[in-house]
């Protein structure tokens, strides 16, 4: 993975010292909170319901064991012994004291980490496929390009005060595990007719109060043209994007108001100007970066013991069936460590768990760790022969849950437990759903089903692209939960369809039960997933199950 250069080190240390001085001025009263707000946001510091929150960048979800241990140290020293992994592949610390944050930033700099541009109207942390560099279906590892984008965008003078925040996601596979179509710019690696790798460029995706699936503006963009093209998109957006209404300031609205044809023309025009200015310097830098992302030397060993253990141990077999994915080397697997133990907060990891993950990555995973946008942790390179021992080490730590991709593997924003913007609780709803289906012992029979929960219209829980999406709102001071069905965040992305009126807090879990019961009743067989069944059947049978009284009234 990429390691800081002397330039990176100097830059981050200077930003940390600058922010420390700003904190001192805020505490002394020389800066008001209104004056301090844009300064702290530039360094990933939010003011939440109960305390300040620090959002730390984990660019394209890649982290090493040394860095993970430092996050554990920060959790113990400055917080309450845990951190929260987010849908942007970042980690948040929810309880730091403002006076401690400069020390945290200094500790982060010690291991090549920072919190720059994790907030504000700028280019946010670039996210990527969490299986990058290991996936069997990958064309190329997209992380070198993601790192190039990170270096280009960090403190870019033209893009520090955009009309609104700007998010970029990238995948190197035809299978979209990075939700590229729900980003301001989505980049999906494809091959042209000559077999050359390049990118399908998607612009104007986004969730929030106006959920939109992004528009393809380039079917194929050569890799060498990527950076000037992305800069062209940003440049046009910076010029056209609205600044009079923050709810209409994202590029998705710019695209809608300008039209695809005209926006594409402006992007291409600007691209023609910029391509000449780059002069290939970005490709020389990309070549240097790419060298840092070589696949580790994968070992050869006998795999017979793994297959025997798989047959003999049903607990291990259950975990292997859900938490392991195909690796480009047939003797290896990609391991997803679930941070969704039933009844726990989705995405939270204690300092002890972080240290255990770091140890396991060193011992069995070639010292590589990834954070997924689904709020889980990935060990991308684990040999089959090491999997039984790794699983045994996870047991008893709260990290052994065999539920990846199942109904309890829920994405949830912090909601009203932490967030100042939230209008309803998300975490307790996720916990109750997970516990209920664990009690029913149904989730393995249900099969793949993605539930995503947001505690407000900003949609940080990605509810719009959940197979079942839950949006918590405030209705006259009472929590009300709307349900959407049929959403999808993959290469076949679609925004979920609202089922009907919302449900009170104590009604939402029974409502989810009715949806699942309808699916189990109507599916063709156990091989038909919830999403496949929904696409075949449409909303009607699920709506009838959700609102049985409405059916009775219509019958009367």
N, C-alpha and C positions, 0 to 999 in steps of 0.2 A: 504494500500500500504506500501511498504518498507520505513522505516525511517532510517536515518543515525545512526550508532553506534558511540561510542567514537573513535574507530579506523578510521572509515570513516572521521569523523570530523578532526582528527589530520592529516590524510593523505592529505586531500584536502587543509587544511590551509597551510601545509608545501609546497605543490606544488604552491600555490598562492604566498607565500613569495619568493620562488625560482624564479618564473617568474617575479615578481616585480623587483628583483635584475637584471635579464637579460635585462629587458626593460631599466632600468637605464644605464646599460652598453652600450646598443645599442644607446641610445640618447646621451651619452657622447662621442661616437665614439670608445669606447673600443672594441665593436663588429661591424664587417662589416655586411651588409645586408645578404651576403652569409653565414656568421657564425651564424647570428641570425635566419635565415630561419628555419632550423630544430628544433630550440628551440621553436619558436612561433607555428609551426605546431603541436608540441606535446601538445599544449594547445589550439588548435582550432582556431588559428589566421591566417587568410589569407591576402594577399595583392591583392586586386581586382583592377579594372580599375581606380577607383577614390579615394579609401580609403581602410583602413584596414576593414576586416570583421571578426566578432567573431561568431563562430558556437557553440551553447550551446547544450549539450546532454539532451535529454529527453528519458531516457532508456525505451525501449519497449512502448514508446508513452504515458506513464502514468504520470500524474501531478496532483497536488491538487490546490485548490483555492488560498492558501497562496503563493504558488510558481508562479501561474499565475499572481497574483498581483505584485510580485517582478519583473517579466518580464516586466510588464507594467511600473513599476518604472524605470527600466533600460532604456526602450525605451524613456521615457520622460527626464531622467536625462543625459544620455550619447549618445543618438541617435536622430532620427528625429520623435519620437513619434509613431513608429510602429516596428513590427518585421515580419520576413518572415518564415513561417513554411514549412519544406522541405519534400522531398520524403523519407528521412531517419528518419522521426518523430523527427527531431531536430528543433531548431529555430535559425535563423541567424539575427544578427544586422549588417547592412550594412555600418554604418557611424561612428563607435566609433573612438575617438582619441587614438593613441597608449598609450599615457600617462594615459588614463582613464581605460584601459583594466584591470590592476591589481585591481582597485577599483571595476570594474564590477565583476571580479572573486570572490572578497571578499563578495560582495553583494549576489552573487549566493550561496556561501558557507553558508551564513546566513540561507538559506532556503533548504539546502541539495541538491544543484545542482552544476554542474561543466561543464567544456568544455574539459575534458581530453579524449584523443583518439577519438576526432571527426575529426581528420585528421591524416596524416602520414601513413607509411607502417606498420600498426598494426591492431589489431582487433577493428573495428569501433563499434559505437553504435549498440547494439543488438536490432533489430526491431521485432515487434510482431503484430498479429491480433489486430486491433484497437477495435474490439468488445469483446476482451478477458475478461472472467469473467462474461459476460452477455449474450452471444450468445445462442440462442435456440438450435443450432446444434453442440454445443461444447462438446467434450469428457471431457476435463479438462481445467482449466485456465492455459495457458502456461507461465504466467508471473513469477511464482516462479522459473521455470527453466531458464527463461531469466535473472532474477536477479542473479541466481547462476552463469550463464555464465558471467554476467557483473563483478561480484566480482572476479571470477577466472581469467578473461582476463585483468583486470585493472593492468597495470604496470607489467604484467607477464614477467619475465626476459628473457625468451626464445623467446618471440614473439613481441618484441618492434621494431625489424628491419627486418621484413619479406621482401621477394622479392617485394611484392606490398601490397596495402591495402587489407583487408579481411573483408567480410561482412557476417553476420549470421542473418537469419530470422526464426521465429518460429510461428506456429499456432497450436491451440489445437482442430481444427475442420477439418472435411473432406473437407469442403469448404475452399479453400485457399484464404484468404483475405490479406495475407502477402507477396505475390509474391515469395514464397520460392524457386521456380524453377529458379529464376533469381539471385540467391545468391551463394556465394562461398560455403557456407553450408546452406542448407534449411532443416528444421526440421518440419515434419508434423505428428501430433499425430494420431495414428491409434490403433486398437485393434487386438490382435492375436486371434487364434481360441478358446483360453480359455477365451476370453473377457477381458484380461489384457491390460491396456494402455501402449503404448510404442511409438517409433518414426520410421517413414520412414525417412531415411537419404539420402539427395540429395547433391551431390558434383559437383562442377565445372560449376555452372550456372553463367551467367553474361551477361551484355549488352555491351555498348561501341563499339569500332571499330570491335570487333569480337563477335557478339551476339550468345549466346549458351544457350539452355535449359539444366539445370543440369541433371546429371545422378544419378539414384538410386543405391547406393552402399550397402544399407541394407534395405530390405523390412520391417523388424521389429527389433528394438533395444530396449531391456528393459530399462525402465526409469533409473534404478539403474546403468546402464552402460554408460549413456549418456556422462557425463563429461570426463571420460578417453577415450571414443571413439572420441569425438571432439578434445581432446588434441592429440590423435594419428594422426588424419587427419592433424592438424596444424603442428605437428612435421615432418611428412613425406613431406608435402609441403615446410616447411622451409629448408629441406635438398635438395629436388629436384628442387624447383622453380628457374627459371632463373633470374639471376641478370645482365646479359649482355645486355638485351634489355627490357626496361620497358613496351613495347607494347606486349611482350610475357611472362610477368612475373606472370600473374594471374594463379590461380590454374586450371582454365578451359584449359589453354594451357598445363600445366603440365599433366593434365589428358589425353589430346589429344596426347601428345608426348610419354607419358609412356604407355598408354593403360589402359582401365578399369580393366582388369584382374590383371595386374601387380600392379597397384596402389592399388587396393583393397587388394591384398596379403600383400603389405607392410603396409597398414593401420592395417590390422588384426594382423600382426606380432607385430607391435608396441603397439597395443591395449592390447594384451596378457601380455606385459611387464608392461604397465601402470596400468592396472586394479588391479594388486597385490599391487602396490605402494599406491594407493588411500586408500585401506583398509576400505572403508565405511565412511570415514570422511566427504566426500562430501554429503552423504545421511543424516547425522546428521545435517549438515548445511542447507540442503534443507528443512528438517522438520521445522527448526526454521524459515526459510524464508517463507515457505508456510503459517505458522500461521498469517503472516502479510497481507495475501491476501484473507482473508475470505470475503465472500459475505456480504455486509451490511444487516442489519435487514430491510427487505422489509415490508412495511406496508400494511394493508388491508383497503380498502375504496371503496365506491360505484363508479362504473364506468359508470352508466347510463347517467350522465351529459355529459361525453365525447362523447358518441355515439350520443346523441341528438345534441350536438354542431357540431359534424362532419357532420351530415346531413344538418344542417341549414346554415353553413358558408362555401361558396365555396372556399374562400381564404385559410381558415384553412385546408379544405379538400385537396386542391392541395398540400399544404406543408406536410400534414400528409402522403399523398400517396407516396411522393418522399423521404422525409427526415426521416421517421421512419422505424425501422426494428424490427423484432421479438425478444423478450426477453425470457429468459428461464422461467420467471414468466409471465403468460398470462395477468396479470393486469398491466404489465409494458411494456415500449418500450425503445429501444435504439434510441437516438436522434442524428442525424448528423446535425451540424450547418455548413452551407455552407460558406466557405470563397471565394466564386466565384460569387459575385454579378456581374451582367452583366456590362462589361466595366472596372471592377477593376482588380488589379493584383492578379492572383491566388495565394493563400497561405498567402497573407498579412493580418495582423490584427493590428488595431490601439491600442494604450494603453487603450482608452475608451472601445473598444470592448473586450479587454482582461479582464478588470475589470467587465464588464457586464457578461461575461461568468463565471467568478469566483463567482459573486453574485448568478447567476442562478444555478450553481452547488451546492452551499451551500443550497439554498432555496429549490430546487426541485430534485437535483441529488445526494444526499448522499455524497456530497463533492468529487465526482470523475470526472475527466476529462481525455480524451484521445486525442492524436493527431494522425491522420491517415496518411499513406504514400501518400494518395491522397490529402493531403494539406487541410484537413478540421478538425474540432474539434468535438469531440464526448462527449455527456453526456450519459453514459452507463446505468443508472438506473433512469428512470423517470416514475412515476405512471401516468396511463391514466388520472386520474382526474386533474392532474397538467398541462397537455399539452396545453389546451386552454390559460391558464394564462401565461405559458412560451412563447408560440407563440406571445401573445400580447406584452410581454416584449421585444421580438426580433424585432418587427416591428418598423421601423424608425431608426434602428441601423446599417443597411446594412448587418445584419446577418439573415434576414428572407427569403432569396431567396430559392424558392422551385425548386431546380434543381439538387439534388444529383443523380448522375448516368446518367444524361442527357447530351446533346451535349455541353452545356456551363459549365459543371463541369469539366473543363480542367486541366490536370496536365501540368505545364510549368516550366522549369528551369528559372533562372534569365536572361540567355542569354546575349547579348551584352550590355544591359543596365547596367550591373554590372560586369559580369565575365570576367576575363583577358584571359580565354581560349576560350571564345565563338567566333564563326565566323559569327553569324547572330542573329537577334533579335527573342526572343520568346514571351515576354510579350505582345507587340503590336499585334502580330498575334492572340494570345489567346483572347485578348480584342475585336478585330475586328470580330472574328468568333462568340463569345458570343453575341455581339451586333447585328450582322446580323441575327442570328436565333431568337433572341428576337424580332427584327423588323418583321420577317416573321411569328412569333407566331406559329412556327412549332415544337419546341423541345419536347413538350409533345406528339404530334402525332408521332414523330420519335421514341420516347421511349429510352430504354437503349442504350447508345452509348458512348464509352470512347475514347476521343481524348487526345493524349499525344504529347507534343512538346519539342524538344531539340534544343538548339542553337549551338551545335557542336557534333562531333562524340563521345564524352564521354557519351552521352545519359543519363544525369542526369534527364531528363524529361521522361525517360522510353518509348521513342517513339516506340521502337521495339515491345512492348507488348500492344500497343494501338490498338483498333479496327480500328481506323485511326491514324497512326503515322506520325508526321511531323518532318523532320530533316533539320535544317537550316545550309547551308554551304556557303563558300566563293568561288565564281567562277570568277576568274580574277578581284577581287575587287567588285563584285556585289553579293548581297544576292541571294541564290538559294535554293529553298525548295523542298526536295524530299518527296514523299508520300509513306508510306507502308500501306498495308491493311490486315486485318484478324489477327492481333496480339492478344494475350491473355495472361494475367498474372496470371490466376487462376490455379486450379488443372488440367485443360486441356491446359496448357501453350503451346504456339507456337509463334515463331518469325514471325512477319508480312512480307508479300511479297511486294517487291518493285514494284510499279505500272509502272514506266517508267521514262522518263526525268523529271527533276525538273521544278519548276515554279518560276518566279520572285516574289518579295514581293507583288506587286499589283495584281498578278494573283492567289495567294494562296487561298484567301477566295472564289472567284468564282469557283475555282477547287473543294473545299470542297462542295460547293453548288451542283455541278454536280454529285458528288459521292452520296450525300444524295438523290438527285432527282432520280438517278438510283435505289437506294434502295427502295424508296417509290413506284416506278413504278413496280419493280419486286418482291416485297415481297408477300408471299402467302396471308397474311392478317395482321392486326395490331398486332397480337400476335407474329409474327415472328420477332425477333430482328435483328438488323443489322448483328451481328456476325453469327447468325443462317443462315441468307440469304446468307452471303458471303460464308459460308462453303457449302451451297447447290449449289450455282451458280458458285463459283470460281471467278477468277480475270476478266474474259473476259468482262462481261457487264459493269463493273465499269471502266475498261480500255477504253472501247469504249466511255463511257461518258466523261472520263477525256481528251481524245485526239480525239475529233471529226474530226479534220482535217486529222488525220492519216487514219481514216476510209474512208474519201472522196478520199484520194490519192490511197488507195488500190482498191476502187471501180472503179476509173478511169483507 
